[in-house]
């Protein structure tokens, strides 16, 4: 893998040490950093409040194992097409999925328990949110493939992203820097 160790480690530290921020604020602030690995990860995870709202309003579970398997299989295929080792990219994607599920579960728990006002509407998962997630995933893979991942800006932590989940994501990011 190309020289990604320093940027990847910086992202890992930023994710593990950043302070919480509501999803919408993280999305807005990440916009200026969207062409970096931390910016894209932050932007992707900030969408999980909307995903949670969509699922909450429809009474759907957070976990969707067939969808997760399809995403990981597509990531492995794309890595192979780009000449990248699939395992680190799949591990990174799996860590993002786990972080996404943790954020969604946290928000649904808040809404269910009355700790936060429950949403009354949400963007459509299939028509609005998922295409944005796919766009961000493609950009993330593109950065890794080009060896252009940059961690010039410390990304804000996303509200509901626990230190443990952030550390697991940071570990997966570190794996992207391992040599082929």
N, C-alpha and C positions, 0 to 999 in steps of 0.2 A: 504494500500500500504506500502511496506517496506520503511526503512529509506532513502529516497531520497531527503528530503527537502534541505539540505545544497548544495549538488552537483547541484541540479536543480536550486536553486536560483543563484548559481554562474554562471551557463550557462546563465540564464536570464540576469544577469548584464553584462556579457561579450558580449552577443548579442546586448544589448541596448547601450553599451558604446564603443565598439570597433571601430577602424578607418577603412575606406574603403580600399579594396585591390582587384585588378583584380581577376576574378574567377580562372584563371589558377594558379596564385601564391598561392591563398588560398588552392587549391587542393594539390599542391606540399607540402606546409607547414603543411597541416593537416594530411599528410600521417603518420607522427610520432605519431599523437594523435588519430589515426583512431579508436582505441578501446574504446574511451570515447564518451559520449553523445555529447559534444561540437564538437569533431573531426568528428563524423559521420554527424552531422547536417551541419557543414561547408563543408564537402566533398559533401554531397547531394546537397546543394545549389550552390556549385561551378559548378556543372554539368549544371546549368540552362543556361549558356552562350551557350553551345552546343545545348541544346534544342531550345533556341531562334533562333540560326542560322539555324537549321533544319527547323523550322516552317517558318522563314523569307524567306528562299530560295524556299519554296513551296507555299508561299502566304497563309499559314494557320493561323487561329486565335490563340492567346495565350490560351484563355479559351476553355476547352473541358469538359463541364459539365457531359456528360455520363462517361467519364474516371475518373473524380474526384469522382463521386458517387460510382463507382466500387471500387476505392482505399479506400474510407472511409468505405464502407461496408465490404471489406476484412479486414480492420484494426479492425473493431468491432468484426468480427468473430474470428480473431486471438487472440484478447484480451480475449474473452470468453473462448477460448480453453486453454489459459494459466492461467485462473483463475483471470484475471485482470479486474478491472472495465472498461468497454468499453468507457464510456463518456470522461474521461480525455485523453485517447490515441487517440480517434477520434478527439477531439478538438485540440490536438497537431498536428495531421496529417493535419487537415484542415488549421491550421496556417502555416504549412510548405508549403502547396499547395498555400496559398495566398502569402507567401514570394516568392515562385518560380515564380508565375505569375507576381509579381511586378518586379522581376529581369529580366524575359523574356521581359516584356513590355518596360522596361527601355532600354535594349539593342536594341530592334527593333526600338524604337524611335530614338536612337542615329544613327543607321545605315540609317534609313529613312531620318533623318534630316541632314545627312552628318557630324555629330559630331564625328563619328568613321568610319574607313573603313569598308564597308560591307563585310561579309564573302563571299567566293566563293565556299566553300564546308563545309560540316559538317558530323560528324559521324551519322550513321543511327539510328534514334530514336528507332525503334523496335528491331533491332538486336544488338545494342551496348549500347545506353544510357539507355533505359528502364530496361534492365537486371541489369545494375549497380545500378540504383535507387532502384529496388526491393531488391537487395542484401543489400544495405544500410538500407532500411526500416526494413528488417528482423533483421539486427544487432541491430538497435535501439530498436526494440521490445524486442529482447533478453536481452539487457542491462536492460531495465525497468523491465522485468519479473524476472531477476536474482537479482534485487536490486543492480546491480553493476555499475550503471551509475556514472561516475566520471567526475569531472570538474577540474582536476589538471592543465590543460593548458587553458589559455584564448584563445578561438578561434578567428581568425581574422574575421572582418566583411567582407562581400562580397560586392564588388562594385555593386551599384544599390540597395542595401538593405537599405531603408530609416530608420531613427530612429523610425518612427511610426510603420512600419511593424516589425522592430526588437523588439519593445516593445510589440506588439501583440503576437509575437512568444514567447517572454520571459514570458508573462502572461500564455500562454498555457503550457509552460514548468513547470511553478510553479504549475499548476493544476495537473501535474503528481505526485506531492508530497503529494497531499491531501489524507487523509486516506480513505480506502475503505468504 
